[in-house]
Amino acid sequence: MRLEPQQRVYVCFFLFAVSIGALLSRLPDLQDALAIDKSELGLTLIGAAIGALISLTFASPIVARLGARRTAFITVHGTSASLALVPWMGAAPLVFAVLFCEGLLAGALEINLNVEIDRIEAQLGRGVMNRAHGFWSLGFFVTALVSSAVRQAGIPMQLHLALTFAFVLVVGSLTIAGMRNTPARPTHDHVDTGHIALPTLGLLPLCVIGIAAFLVEGAGIDWSAIYMRDVFHVEPFIGGLGLTLFTFFMALARLFADRFVDRFGSRSVALFLLLLSTAGLCAVWLAPHPHLALLGFACMGAGCSAVYPLAVSAAAQRTDRPAHVNVAALGQMSFVVFFLAPPLLGFVAEHAGVRTAYLVCMPVILAALMGIGSLSPRRNAFA
């Protein structure tokens, strides 16, 4: 398959999101199959967070030793295979164990693809990181759209995820076969990435900004289908539209955000996006009709889209430590929050209602708004 190096990474991001999105779109069915409440479902899903945290902390030496192509082959296919096994597990502890293994692979995948795209950027002399993450969002949108129709057609969860794995296996094998290990940057920015990278006081505002973005993303992706089912009792296709709209507008904003950042600056764009997220959350919280809730999910998706990449750019431009250390510290906290959002929101949803669960994001967004001064006024991808 004739693809440029960065395009092969785009496909890997896309396939990873397709695999995760297929399972997340079936969370209502998984909850029913396991006969557990929302709080127990959230605790079950935390297995992925624990695995990812361990992997993000310790997997870098293994990734470096295996190389980009071999690591991509193992992690892209391994995460999809693990997620395809989930519907066959008859008890929550077994699902937890499978998701823990999936989290281990997902953390290594995250390290591998981000390091590889960073090295490709150095060779190209232009930024492609945002577009790579845009393909992650695009993958969620595509699988959300397909999953809405699949659920409406009554296709069993086991068959749905098995077909998803088959698609990932075929496309992934063809794409990864042509990958080549891109040489490291001359500055060796990624040396010793296996060590724990703790945030400094100066980095904390950026961490809060990244956490706010991932918390909104987790709220939209993980709980939108259950929200639509429990609050409005809509049919499966309409219930899946919340996730579809969220991921569509998130992908759209990420793919085209760079021109607005270049024109208006990171702080102004982040301020607008965080306020848009707040408006979306309020719409979901107060919605008297499914249409307003769907509009809220669309605003949430667009609102959280480019916030994390802007925080990553600002972290890389700090001069207190090597760029890879600051980016790793930000990434570890933010990526794990993405996995911790399901149990946190599930606990609140079970005890205070699924509408109220979305208010959990509000204090974090307020803190992020107070810290946007730590973003660069103007962003240069290679500053």
Wavefront OBJ file of the C-alpha trace (Angstrom):
o trace
v 0.000 0.000 0.000
v 1.496 3.325 -1.134
v 1.243 5.704 1.817
v 3.464 8.407 3.271
v 4.961 7.677 6.733
v 2.644 10.135 8.506
v -0.372 8.662 6.725
v 0.407 5.231 8.126
v 0.383 6.747 11.620
v -2.922 8.470 10.802
v -4.420 5.081 9.940
v -3.161 3.575 13.208
v -4.764 6.383 15.213
v -7.973 5.881 13.225
v -8.074 2.110 13.810
v -7.377 2.490 17.527
v -10.324 4.875 17.851
v -12.556 2.580 15.780
v -11.855 -0.294 18.177
v -12.491 1.725 21.328
v -15.511 3.491 19.854
v -17.176 0.206 18.891
v -17.134 -0.942 22.509
v -18.114 2.430 23.971
v -21.106 2.629 21.641
v -22.316 -0.683 23.105
v -21.928 0.266 26.773
v -25.699 0.204 27.356
v -25.778 -3.361 26.004
v -22.720 -4.337 28.047
v -24.348 -2.958 31.197
v -27.484 -4.984 30.539
v -25.499 -8.143 29.730
v -23.501 -7.909 32.951
v -26.607 -6.929 34.981
v -24.742 -4.176 36.843
v -25.586 -0.574 37.706
v -23.835 2.531 36.365
v -21.439 2.771 39.292
v -20.354 -0.849 38.895
v -19.974 -0.346 35.145
v -17.689 2.622 35.802
v -15.551 0.596 38.200
v -15.312 -2.178 35.618
v -14.102 0.234 32.957
v -11.362 1.533 35.279
v -9.329 -1.565 34.402
v -8.250 0.156 31.185
v -7.102 3.222 33.156
v -4.927 1.172 35.492
v -3.338 -0.715 32.625
v -2.710 2.492 30.671
v -1.098 4.225 33.659
v 1.303 1.326 34.213
v 2.142 1.153 30.527
v 2.616 4.911 30.085
v 5.032 4.860 33.002
v 7.134 1.833 32.169
v 6.622 0.774 28.529
v 8.930 3.255 26.776
v 12.071 1.034 26.886
v 10.076 -1.877 25.447
v 8.651 0.330 22.689
v 12.131 1.608 21.835
v 13.523 -1.920 21.684
v 10.717 -3.284 19.491
v 10.645 -0.318 17.106
v 7.705 1.551 15.627
v 6.461 -1.078 13.154
v 6.555 -4.074 15.480
v 5.029 -2.095 18.348
v 2.272 -0.772 16.093
v 1.467 -4.286 14.861
v 1.204 -5.649 18.406
v -0.674 -2.737 19.969
v -3.105 -1.821 17.186
v -4.199 -5.426 16.707
v -3.864 -6.337 20.377
v -6.142 -3.559 21.632
v -8.785 -4.424 19.042
v -8.612 -8.141 19.862
v -8.906 -7.433 23.598
v -11.951 -5.228 23.095
v -13.550 -7.872 20.854
v -13.268 -10.333 23.766
v -15.201 -8.113 26.180
v -18.741 -9.151 25.062
v -17.835 -12.793 25.650
v -16.911 -12.206 29.285
v -19.865 -13.123 31.477
v -18.886 -11.254 34.613
v -17.656 -7.776 35.490
v -14.340 -8.989 37.045
v -13.460 -10.767 33.789
v -14.249 -7.639 31.774
v -12.050 -5.661 34.178
v -9.162 -8.083 33.570
v -9.519 -7.915 29.782
v -9.676 -4.116 29.859
v -6.589 -4.025 32.075
v -4.674 -5.925 29.375
v -6.137 -3.612 26.743
v -4.937 -0.618 28.773
v -1.398 -1.983 28.877
v -1.386 -2.196 25.098
v -3.111 1.177 24.684
v -0.477 2.981 26.754
v 2.312 1.501 24.631
v 0.390 2.418 21.469
v 0.035 6.019 22.667
v 3.773 6.315 23.344
v 4.720 4.687 20.053
v 2.464 6.692 17.739
v 3.143 10.060 19.370
v 6.906 9.563 19.374
v 6.790 8.387 15.760
v 4.686 11.331 14.570
v 7.000 13.715 16.455
v 9.993 12.273 14.584
v 8.136 12.488 11.278
v 7.387 16.150 12.007
v 11.114 16.762 12.438
v 11.796 15.193 9.041
v 8.969 17.005 7.274
v 9.690 20.380 8.840
v 5.978 20.998 9.452
v 3.391 20.014 11.997
v 1.210 16.927 11.555
v 0.452 16.104 15.210
v -2.958 17.821 15.275
v -4.020 16.089 12.088
v -2.940 12.733 13.536
v -5.150 13.323 16.557
v -7.851 14.487 14.175
v -7.853 11.004 12.658
v -8.313 9.607 16.174
v -11.456 11.754 16.463
v -12.505 10.819 12.922
v -12.289 7.159 13.889
v -14.670 7.737 16.785
v -17.082 9.564 14.486
v -17.123 6.806 11.868
v -17.618 4.028 14.389
v -20.313 6.022 16.213
v -22.216 6.493 12.956
v -21.895 2.830 12.018
v -22.708 1.648 15.531
v -25.955 3.611 15.636
v -27.177 1.698 12.589
v -25.790 -1.584 13.911
v -27.612 -1.235 17.230
v -30.822 -0.179 15.466
v -30.584 -3.334 13.313
v -30.322 -5.475 16.436
v -26.935 -6.977 15.564
v -25.480 -8.677 18.671
v -22.614 -6.980 20.451
v -20.396 -10.050 20.010
v -20.755 -10.010 16.211
v -20.363 -6.225 16.040
v -17.018 -6.204 17.856
v -15.800 -9.316 16.027
v -16.422 -7.636 12.667
v -14.674 -4.512 13.937
v -11.620 -6.580 14.857
v -11.620 -8.243 11.440
v -11.640 -4.813 9.776
v -8.793 -3.582 11.981
v -6.795 -6.752 11.343
v -7.003 -6.452 7.554
v -6.485 -2.692 7.229
v -3.912 -2.589 10.017
v -1.821 -5.399 8.549
v -1.709 -3.763 5.126
v -0.839 -0.348 6.588
v 1.707 -1.358 9.216
v 3.570 -3.694 6.841
v 5.019 -0.655 5.074
v 6.017 1.282 8.201
v 9.661 2.190 8.713
v 11.319 3.279 11.939
v 11.841 7.041 11.617
v 15.221 8.200 13.009
v 15.114 9.982 16.362
v 15.556 13.740 16.517
v 19.238 14.773 16.674
v 18.609 16.226 20.147
v 17.503 12.794 21.417
v 14.444 14.339 23.022
v 12.943 10.954 23.765
v 15.810 9.388 25.657
v 14.838 7.927 29.038
v 11.119 8.190 28.386
v 10.620 5.180 30.633
v 11.049 7.291 33.763
v 8.069 8.800 35.543
v 7.656 12.404 34.428
v 6.083 14.412 37.243
v 4.555 17.834 36.580
v 6.288 20.928 37.946
v 4.429 23.880 39.454
v 4.824 25.754 36.186
v 3.323 22.843 34.259
v 0.301 22.384 36.533
v -1.930 24.954 34.746
v -1.332 23.140 31.462
v -2.129 19.829 33.146
v -5.434 21.238 34.384
v -6.242 22.458 30.872
v -5.475 19.013 29.433
v -7.486 17.283 32.166
v -10.494 19.521 31.478
v -10.408 18.610 27.785
v -10.138 14.879 28.447
v -12.842 14.954 31.119
v -15.290 16.570 28.685
v -14.211 14.076 26.015
v -14.765 11.154 28.374
v -18.165 12.506 29.398
v -19.250 12.815 25.782
v -17.845 9.576 24.443
v -18.487 7.224 27.360
v -21.899 8.284 28.643
v -23.795 9.948 25.795
v -25.543 6.728 24.685
v -26.593 5.846 28.243
v -27.702 9.458 28.843
v -29.959 9.439 25.779
v -31.409 6.052 26.729
v -32.090 6.817 30.383
v -33.199 10.451 30.115
v -35.258 10.421 26.907
v -35.854 6.688 26.303
v -35.140 7.133 22.603
v -34.619 4.347 20.091
v -31.031 3.084 19.648
v -30.326 5.042 16.451
v -31.300 8.396 18.010
v -29.459 7.433 21.194
v -26.287 6.866 19.218
v -26.519 10.261 17.528
v -25.167 11.931 20.670
v -21.878 10.118 20.238
v -21.990 10.608 16.464
v -22.396 14.391 16.691
v -19.840 14.679 19.480
v -17.152 12.849 17.541
v -18.000 14.506 14.201
v -17.626 18.049 15.497
v -14.562 17.097 17.508
v -12.872 15.675 14.405
v -13.956 18.613 12.240
v -12.622 21.189 14.704
v -9.308 19.371 15.143
v -8.690 19.071 11.423
v -9.237 22.803 10.805
v -8.240 24.445 14.117
v -4.679 25.321 13.109
v -5.657 28.236 10.878
v -7.611 29.847 13.731
v -4.746 29.326 16.173
v -2.335 30.956 13.747
v -4.683 33.915 13.291
v -6.041 34.513 16.803
v -3.496 32.787 19.080
v -3.712 29.784 21.409
v -5.173 31.656 24.380
v -8.092 33.137 22.454
v -8.915 29.835 20.769
v -8.692 27.905 24.047
v -10.920 30.462 25.789
v -13.560 30.168 23.068
v -13.437 26.352 23.052
v -13.670 26.019 26.833
v -16.667 28.373 26.900
v -18.248 26.358 24.078
v -17.737 23.184 26.148
v -19.445 24.869 29.084
v -22.418 25.841 26.928
v -22.676 22.268 25.663
v -22.547 20.808 29.163
v -25.295 23.179 30.316
v -27.447 22.180 27.345
v -27.052 18.485 28.184
v -27.739 19.122 31.870
v -30.919 21.138 31.300
v -32.193 19.715 27.980
v -36.007 19.270 27.989
v -35.906 17.616 24.556
v -33.515 15.176 22.811
v -32.721 17.715 20.076
v -31.267 20.206 22.568
v -29.231 17.439 24.185
v -27.837 16.456 20.784
v -26.876 20.095 20.162
v -25.153 20.076 23.547
v -23.100 17.012 22.644
v -22.082 18.686 19.358
v -20.891 21.773 21.274
v -19.017 19.598 23.763
v -17.225 17.780 20.943
v -16.127 20.961 19.207
v -15.305 22.612 22.519
v -12.852 19.989 23.765
v -11.309 19.364 20.340
v -8.103 21.412 20.130
v -7.661 22.262 23.805
v -5.349 19.350 24.594
v -3.108 19.813 21.511
v -2.724 23.492 22.482
v -1.626 22.452 25.969
v 0.860 19.966 24.495
v 2.329 22.681 22.260
v 2.745 25.036 25.219
v 4.353 22.277 27.321
v 6.847 21.493 24.550
v 7.834 25.170 24.341
v 8.647 25.506 28.048
v 12.347 25.923 28.730
v 12.544 24.630 32.310
v 13.004 20.984 31.227
v 13.481 19.028 27.983
v 10.366 19.129 25.844
v 9.752 15.381 25.970
v 9.701 15.398 29.792
v 7.067 18.126 30.001
v 4.965 16.571 27.248
v 5.192 13.148 28.932
v 4.104 14.575 32.291
v 1.134 16.296 30.660
v 0.242 13.243 28.595
v 0.349 10.781 31.488
v -2.063 12.833 33.597
v -4.445 13.731 30.788
v -4.570 10.322 29.094
v -5.329 8.545 32.365
v -8.116 11.053 33.130
v -9.720 9.984 29.843
v -9.969 6.465 31.280
v -10.856 7.604 34.815
v -13.821 9.657 33.588
v -16.132 6.612 33.193
v -15.965 5.439 36.835
v -16.126 8.988 38.217
v -19.128 9.950 36.123
v -20.688 6.534 36.643
v -20.559 6.946 40.400
v -22.204 10.367 40.206
v -24.768 9.147 37.669
v -25.786 6.249 39.883
v -26.243 8.372 43.004
v -27.337 11.763 41.618
v -28.615 11.024 38.127
v -26.924 10.974 34.743
v -27.818 14.623 34.060
v -26.000 15.761 37.184
v -22.936 13.708 36.275
v -22.122 16.169 33.506
v -21.771 18.966 36.062
v -18.623 17.258 37.372
v -16.773 18.808 34.430
v -17.710 22.378 35.367
v -15.236 23.034 38.235
v -12.372 21.602 36.172
v -13.263 23.823 33.200
v -13.363 26.843 35.537
v -9.880 25.966 36.791
v -8.704 25.566 33.191
v -10.085 28.994 32.297
v -8.073 30.481 35.154
v -4.905 28.876 33.763
v -5.139 29.738 30.057
v -2.506 32.445 30.574
v 0.033 29.607 30.552
v -0.727 28.985 26.852
v 1.318 30.637 24.163
v -0.227 33.832 22.723
v 0.815 32.571 19.296
v 1.686 28.999 18.434
v 4.659 27.934 16.372
v 4.679 24.196 15.823
v 8.470 24.085 15.921
v 9.265 26.776 18.472
l 1 2 3 4 5 6 7 8 9 10 11 12 13 14 15 16 17 18 19 20 21 22 23 24 25 26 27 28 29 30 31 32 33 34 35 36 37 38 39 40 41 42 43 44 45 46 47 48 49 50 51 52 53 54 55 56 57 58 59 60 61 62 63 64 65 66 67 68 69 70 71 72 73 74 75 76 77 78 79 80 81 82 83 84 85 86 87 88 89 90 91 92 93 94 95 96 97 98 99 100 101 102 103 104 105 106 107 108 109 110 111 112 113 114 115 116 117 118 119 120 121 122 123 124 125 126 127 128 129 130 131 132 133 134 135 136 137 138 139 140 141 142 143 144 145 146 147 148 149 150 151 152 153 154 155 156 157 158 159 160 161 162 163 164 165 166 167 168 169 170 171 172 173 174 175 176 177 178 179 180 181 182 183 184 185 186 187 188 189 190 191 192 193 194 195 196 197 198 199 200 201 202 203 204 205 206 207 208 209 210 211 212 213 214 215 216 217 218 219 220 221 222 223 224 225 226 227 228 229 230 231 232 233 234 235 236 237 238 239 240 241 242 243 244 245 246 247 248 249 250 251 252 253 254 255 256 257 258 259 260 261 262 263 264 265 266 267 268 269 270 271 272 273 274 275 276 277 278 279 280 281 282 283 284 285 286 287 288 289 290 291 292 293 294 295 296 297 298 299 300 301 302 303 304 305 306 307 308 309 310 311 312 313 314 315 316 317 318 319 320 321 322 323 324 325 326 327 328 329 330 331 332 333 334 335 336 337 338 339 340 341 342 343 344 345 346 347 348 349 350 351 352 353 354 355 356 357 358 359 360 361 362 363 364 365 366 367 368 369 370 371 372 373 374 375 376 377 378 379 380 381 382 383
